[in-house]
Amino acid sequence: MLQEKELNSRSAGFYAYAAARDARIRAVAMWSTYTPAEQVRAERAKLGLELCYSAKGIHVNPRKKFIAIKVDNPTVRDRRNLALLEQDYAMQGITKVVTEQGVTYRIPRI
């Protein structure tokens, strides 16, 4: 079964612009630490989620220990295929984190 967590978060408020800019700069720097195989794995996971969710946006964000795929304000479009996809993700070690803003899937480093 897919491991699932729930997190609480707060709005960045006044500093949202600077936080978004810093996140973009860090993402560019972090992609260079991942192999092409890991990058392709993240892109494939994103494509699978795009088939199952209708969302405001689906973003791939590389971090130090994992690649995060965030689904903003998700609505499940295909529950059956999502269940199969999450079952496959669980076998690969991908975890699911649920927040107020959306759902994040964490792909660990190989």
N, C-alpha and C positions, 0 to 999 in steps of 0.2 A: 504494500500500500504506500502511496505517496506521503512523505513526511510534510506536515503543514504547520505553520506558525502564524500567530497573529501579533502585529506590532502596532503601537500607538505612535502617532507623529503629530507635529505641529507645523503651522504655516511659517515660512521664512519672513513674511511680512515685508518690511522696508528693504531688507537685504536680498530679496528674491532674485533681482537682476544679477547681482554680484555672485550669488550662489550658483545660478545657472551658467554664467560665464566660466566660473572656476570649474564646474563639472565638465563642461565641454573641453577645456584645456587638459584636465586630468584624463579624460577619456582618450584623447588623441595620444597622450603619452603612454597610457596603459596598453593600448592596442599593440604597441611595439614589443611588449613583453610576452605576448601570446603567439603561439605557432600558427601557421596557416590552417592546420587541421583543427585547432581549437576555434579559430574564427569561423570556419565553415560549419562546425558543429553548432555554434551559436546561431548562425544565420538559418540553418535548417530548423532549429527549434523555433525560431521566430516565425518562419513560414508555416509550420504546423499550427502554431497558436493563432495566426491570422486566419486560418481556415475554420477554427472553432469559436473564436471570439469576434464580436462586433465591439469595437472600442474607439475611444477618442484618439488613441495612438498606441503603438507598440514600439518600445525603444530598447535597443541593445546597449548596455552600459558595462564596459570592462572594469573590474575592480582588482585589488591585489590578490585575493584568494579565490575569486570566482567571477564569472560573467553573469550579470543580472539582466533579465529580460522583463521589463515592466509593461504591464497591460493597464493603461489608464482608463478608468471608469468602464470596466468590462461588462458586457452582456453576452451570456453564453448563447451562441447561435446553433451549435450542434453538440448536445450533451453526450450522446453515445460515442462519437469520435473523440471528444475531449476526455472521456473516461479511459478510452483505449490509449490515447496519447499520454495521459498522466501515468498510466500503468507502465508504459514503455519508459517514461522519464524516471520513474521510481527505480527501475532496473538499472538505469544508467547513473543513479546517484544524484539526480536533479531534485531539489527541494522546492516547495511552494510556500510563499509567504503572503499572507493576506493582510492588507492595510486598508485604511479608510479611502485612500486615493486609488487603490486598485490591487492587482495581483502581481507578484514578482516571482519569477522562476530563477533559481540560482544554479548555475552550471559550474561544478567544481573544476579546478585545474586538473589536467590529465597527468 
